[in-house]
Amino acid sequence: MSTRKTRVTVLFNDLEELERAFADTPEGISSSSSIVITGSNQWVQHRTTIGLPNHFEPLRITWKATKPLNYTLQAPLMEGMNIYSSKSSQHPSLANSISSAKYNLMHSEAIDEALIREILPVEIAGINFTINEDRHYDILLDRQTLKIDEYYALDVGKTQNISYSPELGKFELGLFFPESNNDLEVNLNGARCSWTDDGVMEQCKKTYLFYQRAHFAPIEADSYPVRLLEPVGLHPTVSVDLTNAEMVEKCAFYMYLTTPADLFMDKFDTSPIFLAGATDLEAPEYRIVKEVWGMESLLELTPGMVNDVKLHTRYVLPQSVKSSKSVRFTPHIFQACDSGSDSIHENPFYTKSLGFDSLFTNDTIFKHFNTPTLELAIPAADSNDYEFVRSTTWACLIISVLYLCLKILRK
């Protein structure tokens, strides 16, 4: 028998915006069964917590939509859909995962709701939840608890009615605005409202939340140029310009990089901290993808200089439409620092789990920099020329054999 709790948190831009939400509720906040919020890009975290009767191995599923993240309520997510499973996981649908340093990693450019439901416990089969690809998701299974976090911004001018329904289980609503918000410390002021099982709202209680966060929001002014050196060719080089970055005590710069199987890294010419996944230097892409989806690596960068990271392309299958295959990837550049506080890795909205930050100690804080998604074209043969190439090859082979036979018989 599973239990269910739901918590919705709305982060307003300021106190005035929060007060307007209370004013927009028709019957007044104390007597209403719902709260009406007019959208003005407020961020929402919708958390569903399900208690399960059995123990399960750790599993984390994330989906990053195209919209930006809000680092006050959530941790950074890698592009696309990522499935982090325990090293002992034997699920057949995750067979071509990367065996990383602390977890297995499966990646997809598109969200796969059928796969998500397949690998989650059967105990939640009757629980209704849907995936919206325009929203961010962070799903965490740990022991006997499943947390489904959905993140989205309220569209400007549109209203959202937040109310209780029985399938939500125990329901709580948090309405907050940032009273102070710097790199490390977050101070949220607001109220928590709860509902009875009969759908009646109980009194909202004034609430303060103060915590230190492990991940900083990207700051445009602190971005460092990241680009592919021209000409790109078959051995692309990712250039990270850290000439304006300074060395800070107990801090270091890193690049966390995942790429599809079309690209690979040679550990002998890049010296990564670790390298996992498709590392075979000779195999073509179409053979590698049968075993593993791509590559994962972590590299330390040197501040005060330009850092070049050399990659290599694989042979790809012939293409019917164009003479190249487009490949996209996003190198994540960040600074990691020791804070001396092990409690910094969790707060009311986020708990450290499987993911790239699990490669660091619990007292690590991360400052992320805006980095672009890079794209390159890998040359490919034209599949429309297949019959011509095959016929020509056979013709040359037959003619060569006949020529050799003729020469032998004449002797």
GIURVEN-V486537 format. One record per backbone hydrogen bond with DSSP energy under -1.0 kcal/mol. NH is the residue of the N-H (numbers start at 1). CO is the residue of the C=O. E is the energy in kcal/mol with one decimal. If there is no record, write none. Layout:
# GIURVEN-V486537
NH_CO_E, NH_CO_E
This chain:
# GIURVEN-V486537
3_51_-1.5, 5_49_-2.5, 6_170_-3.1, 7_47_-2.8, 8_172_-2.4, 9_45_-2.8, 10_174_-3.0, 11_43_-3.4, 12_176_-3.6, 18_14_-1.6, 19_15_-2.7, 20_16_-1.6, 21_17_-1.1, 22_18_-1.4, 23_19_-2.0, 24_20_-1.9, 28_25_-1.3, 32_28_-1.1, 35_162_-2.4, 37_160_-2.5, 39_158_-3.9, 41_154_-2.1, 43_11_-1.6, 44_152_-2.7, 45_9_-2.6, 46_150_-3.0, 47_7_-3.1, 48_148_-2.1, 49_5_-3.0, 50_146_-2.9, 51_3_-2.2, 52_144_-3.3, 56_143_-1.2, 59_141_-2.3, 60_84_-2.9, 61_139_-2.8, 62_82_-2.7, 63_137_-2.2, 64_80_-1.6, 74_70_-1.6, 81_108_-3.1, 82_62_-2.3, 83_106_-3.0, 84_60_-3.5, 85_104_-2.3, 86_58_-1.1, 89_86_-1.8, 94_91_-1.7, 95_92_-1.3, 97_94_-1.5, 98_105_-3.5, 100_98_-1.2, 100_103_-2.1, 104_85_-2.9, 105_98_-2.5, 106_83_-2.3, 108_81_-2.2, 116_112_-2.1, 117_113_-2.3, 118_114_-1.7, 119_115_-2.0, 120_116_-1.2, 124_121_-1.5, 125_122_-1.8, 127_124_-1.7, 135_132_-2.3, 136_151_-2.1, 137_63_-2.3, 138_149_-2.2, 139_61_-3.5, 140_147_-2.8, 141_59_-3.5, 142_145_-2.6, 143_56_-1.3, 145_142_-1.7, 146_50_-2.4, 147_140_-3.0, 148_48_-2.7, 149_138_-2.1, 150_46_-2.0, 151_136_-2.6, 152_44_-1.6, 154_42_-2.5, 157_39_-2.9, 158_155_-1.4, 160_37_-2.5, 162_35_-3.0, 168_165_-2.3, 169_166_-1.7, 170_4_-1.6, 172_6_-2.1, 173_193_-3.4, 174_8_-3.2, 175_191_-2.9, 176_10_-2.6, 177_189_-2.3, 179_187_-2.6, 180_187_-1.5, 182_185_-2.2, 186_211_-2.8, 187_180_-2.6, 188_209_-3.2, 189_177_-2.6, 190_207_-1.8, 191_175_-2.4, 192_205_-2.6, 193_173_-3.3, 195_171_-1.4, 196_200_-2.7, 199_196_-1.9, 202_194_-3.4, 205_192_-2.9, 207_190_-2.9, 209_188_-2.8, 211_186_-2.2, 213_184_-2.4, 216_366_-2.5, 222_219_-1.5, 223_220_-1.6, 227_239_-2.0, 229_237_-2.3, 238_309_-2.8, 239_227_-3.4, 240_307_-3.1, 241_225_-2.7, 242_305_-1.9, 245_242_-1.4, 251_248_-1.8, 252_336_-1.9, 254_334_-2.8, 255_299_-2.6, 256_332_-2.6, 257_297_-2.6, 259_295_-2.0, 261_293_-1.4, 263_260_-1.9, 264_312_-2.3, 269_266_-1.7, 271_267_-1.3, 273_298_-2.7, 274_298_-1.2, 276_296_-2.9, 278_294_-2.7, 279_277_-1.5, 285_315_-2.8, 287_284_-1.0, 288_284_-2.0, 289_285_-2.3, 291_288_-2.4, 292_288_-2.5, 293_96_-1.9, 295_259_-2.5, 296_276_-2.5, 297_257_-2.3, 298_274_-1.7, 299_255_-2.5, 301_253_-2.6, 304_242_-3.3, 307_240_-3.2, 309_238_-2.8, 311_236_-3.1, 312_264_-2.3, 313_234_-2.1, 314_262_-2.2, 319_381_-2.7, 325_378_-2.5, 327_376_-2.8, 329_374_-2.2, 332_256_-2.6, 334_254_-2.0, 335_367_-2.5, 336_252_-2.7, 337_365_-2.4, 338_250_-2.2, 339_363_-2.7, 344_341_-1.1, 346_343_-1.2, 347_350_-2.8, 352_345_-1.7, 358_355_-1.7, 359_356_-1.5, 360_357_-1.4, 364_361_-1.6, 365_337_-2.6, 366_214_-4.1, 367_335_-2.6, 369_333_-2.2, 374_329_-2.8, 376_327_-2.2, 378_325_-2.9, 380_323_-2.9, 383_319_-2.1, 385_382_-1.7, 386_383_-1.6, 389_385_-2.9, 390_386_-3.0, 391_387_-2.7, 392_388_-2.7, 393_389_-2.5, 394_390_-2.6, 395_391_-2.5, 396_392_-2.6, 397_393_-2.4, 398_394_-2.8, 399_395_-2.7, 400_396_-2.3, 401_397_-2.3, 402_398_-2.8, 403_399_-2.4, 404_400_-2.3, 405_401_-2.7, 406_402_-2.6, 407_403_-2.2, 408_404_-2.3, 409_405_-2.7, 410_406_-2.0
